[in-house]
């Protein structure tokens, strides 16, 4: 229920998109909501998400591991922000994917860096396109929704990434 209230608040703040950058923020938000609702995302408590190793062992990178990215998506959800003229968000998503596979990184640190990357683009676009405060709010609302999604629905992806890239040694 709490998650639906947050979604409703975000919907109310996404009434318009940027004119100068021609970003369809409202469509971006609708696509995110549609995909998460369709997949009936499961929320896992944050405390259960971090990877742990038996006593005396530590997470170490698998030798010659090839890091993988899947753009902005997980669980068969994929939003290609380039079609919304927001391709910079795709780069943030790829860096986030790689972060999840780095054995030394926590989920919290990866999600924090992801938020900083996305918000940085909102700030940059606001300056470049001389956005008004409402236009910037629409962009930051999309970012906040994405962060809520990764923080609350990203545990399985995080653990799967760690298992594919790390060993306890």
N, C-alpha and C positions, 0 to 999 in steps of 0.2 A: 504494500500500500504506500509506504514512504517513497519508494522508487517512482510510483505512478504520480504522486504529488509533485515530485521534482520534475518529471517529464512535463506535467501540465504547466508548471511555472515557466519552464523553458519555452514551451509552445507559445505562451502569451507574449514572450519577449522577442519572438522571431517573426515579426510582421512584415519586414522589408529587407531587401538585399542592397548591397552597395551599388551605386549607379556607376561610379568611375571605374572600379575594378571589374564590375559586371559579375560579381560573385552571387550565386544563387544560394544564399545561406539558408533560406527557408526550405528549399528542396533538399539541401544537405541534411538538415535536421530531420525532415520527414523520412528520408531514406534510412537514416540511423535508427529512428524509432521503429519503422516498419520491419527492418531486419531483426532487431532485438526481440520485438514482440513475436514475430513469426517463428523465431528459433526458440522462444520461451526460455531465454537465458536463465541459468541457475546461479544464484548468488551464493558464494562460498565465504564463510567467515575469514577475515583477513589473517587472523591468528593461525589458521590452518594452512596457509599458503606457502610459507617459506620452506625451502628444502633443508633438510638436516641430514647429517651423516652420523654413523655410529661413533661412539667415543674414541678419540685418538685418530680419527680420519677427517679429512677435509675435502670439500668440493674442489676438484681440479679439472682444468680444460682437457677434453679428449684430444690427444695429439693429432695434428693436421685436420682439426675440425673445420668444415666449411660452413660458415654462418649462412643462414637462410633468411629471406624476407618474403612477406606475402602482401606488401602494401598495407592499406588500412583495412584490416579484416582479420577475422578468426571465426572458427565454427561455421565455415561456409558463408560468412558475412563478408562482403567486400565492397567498399565504397571507393570508387576511383575519383578522387577529388580533382583530377585534371579536367574532367568533363564539366566541372563547375568553376573552372578557371582558378582553382585553388591547389595547383599541383605541388606547391611547397609543402602542403600537409602530407602528401605521399612520402616525401623525404623524411619527415618527422616520424611517420609510422615505420619506415624501414629501419631507422636508427633505433627505435623502440624495440623492434623485433630482434635486432642484434644484441641489444642490451639484455633482453631476457635470456639469451644464450650465453652471456658472459658469467662465468662461475663466481666471480668476485662481486657481482652486482646483486642487490636485493630488489625485490619487486617494487618496494617503496621508492628506491632511488631511480629506477627505470621510469616509473610512472611520473615522478617529479620532473625528471629531465624532459619527458615527453610533453608534459604540460608547459614547461618553459619554452620549448621549441614552438609549439602551436601558438601560444600567447605572443611570442616574439613576432610571428608572422602577422597576427592581428594588429600589433602595435606598428609594424612596418607599413602595412597596407593603409592603416589609418592616417599615417603621416603622408605617404606617397599620394594617396587619393583624396586627402583633405576631408576625411569622413567626419560627419557630425557625431555627437555622443551616442545617438541611437544606433547608427550604423556600426559603430565599434561594439556596442553592446550586443548586437546580433552575432557578430563574429565570436566574441568572447563567450556567448551563450552556447554556441556550437562546441567550442573547446571544452567548456565545463561539462556539457553532456558527454563528450567523448571521454573525458577523465572519469566521470561517474561510471561510465561503461567499463573502462579498463580496470578501475579500482574494484568494482563489484562483480564483474563478470570475467575478468582476465586471469583468475587463479589457475584454471585448468591449462590455459595456453602457456602461462609462466612455468608451471611444473613440467609440462610436456617439453618445452624448450630446454629447460635445465636437464631433464633426463636424456635428451638427445645430444647434449653438448658437454655434459659434465660427468665425472666419476667421483666416488668417494674413495680416497686413497690416503 
